[in-house]
Amino acid sequence: MAFKMEESKKLNRYKRIYNQLSELLPKSNDTLARMATVIAVLHHKMDYYFWTGFYFLKDGQLIVGPYQGPVACQELEKGKGVCWTGIQRKEPVIVPDVEQFPGHIACDPRSKSEIVLPVKDDNDEIIGVLDIDGKELNAFDKTDEQELSGIIRLIYES
């Protein structure tokens, strides 16, 4: 049976993570340091996360940034996969079963589900994505999307 965190427990966990990051992130003005901190906290506090990281748009390519988990694909094939779909749609993408997603890029076959959220800079331009893989099918839902969106916004707040 697939692991599924109870909704109230998930919301409480995200609230604690948000509060922790609200205290940690202002200690640095460096965006990359803030992103690395977000990844470390999320990855170690959410039991159902398998891989947690950022991919950045650089010269038309998606290049891996700070992450936790197994070795990542260093560069994602242009126009393919969940991360590029999130960038092209300019909105979060939740994939209950990566095997059913056309063009999915399998950096690690143990990944079963995925959520991708576009990341925007201070000028509201998409600079990349937050990419999280789950070790179970159907690991992510609208609660994850909503809470992770708030956490991403913390990166650029003072």
N, C-alpha and C positions, 0 to 999 in steps of 0.2 A: 504494500500500500504506500502511496506517495506521501511524503511529509507535507503537511499543510499547517502553517502557524495560525492559531485562532486569531480572528480579526482584532479583538480588543487587545490581545497580547502584542500583536504586530504594531498597532497604533501606539501603544505605550512604549514599546521599544524604539520606534522611530522618534517619538517625542523626547526620550532620553538622549538619543543620538543627536538630535537637533540641538538640544540644550548644551550638550557636551561640545559640539562643534561651534556653537555660538560663543563659548568661552575660549576655545583653542585658537580659532582662525584669526581673531584680531591681533594675536601675538606676532604675526608676520604680515608684511605688506606684499610679499612675493606670491603671485598667483600660483606658480608651480608648487611651492611649499604648501599652500592651502589645499591644492588639489590632492597632493600626496597624503595629507592628513585626512581628508575626507575619505579617500580610498581605504586607508588603514583602519579607520574607525568602522566604516561600513562593513568591510570584509570580515573583521573579527567580532562584530556584534550581531551579525545576521547569519544564523546557522545554515540557512538554505542557499546562501551565496556560494558559488563554486569558483568564479573568477570575477574580479571587480576591477575596472580600470577605465582610463580615458584613451580615446583615439583623437588625434589632432589633425585638422586639415593643414597640410603644408605643401605648397606648390601643386595643388590639385590632387594630392595623395592623402590617404588616411594612414597616419603613422602612430604607432603605440606610444602612449605616455605613461605616467605613473600607474602601476597596477599591482595587485596582489593575487596570488594563485599560481597555477602552472604556467610554464613558458607560453607567451602569447605569440600570435602572428605579428611580425614586426611591421608589416604593411599589408593593408587589405586591398584586394583587387578592386579597381575602380568600378563603381556602378553595381557591385554585387554585394549580396548579404544584407543582414539586418542593420548594421551601422550605416551603410550608404543609403538604405531605405529611409532611415530616420532623418538623415540630412536632406535627401531629396524631398521628402514629405514635409519637412520642417516641423515635425511633431513626434512625440514618443511612439514607440512601436513595442508592443507586447507579443511575444511569440510563445504560445503554450507548449509547442513541440517543434524543436528546430529541424527535425527530420522532415517536417511537412512544409517548411518554408522554402519556396523556390529560390535557388541560388545561395542558400546558406553556406557560409564559410566555416568549416569545421576546424578550428585551431586545436581543439581537444575533443575527442569523441565522447568523453564523459559528460560533456555539457548536454543538457536535455531541454532546457528552456532559456529564454533570454528576454531582457528588457533593455531598450536603448532610448536615451533621452538626449536630444540636441542640447549643446552647451553654447550659450551666447556670451559675448564679451560685453564690456561697458557700453559699446555702441550698438548693441542689439544685433550684432552679426554672429552667425553660427561659426564657431571656431573648431568644433569637433563634437564628440558625443561621450556621454557616460554610458558604458556598456557593462551589463552585469549578466552573467550566466548562472543558471540554477542547475543543481545536481539532480533535480527531480523534474518531471513533467509538470506543467501548470504551476510553476513556482511563483509567478508574478501576476499581479492584478492592478486594478485602478488605485488601490490604496498605496501600493508601492510607487506607482507613477506620481501620484499627488505628493506623497511625502518626499520622494527623491527630488522632485521639482523644487520644493522649498529648500532642500539641502543644497542643491546646485546654486540657488540664488545667494546663499551665504558666502560663497567663494568671492563674490565681487562686492559684498557689503563691507563697510569699514569696521 
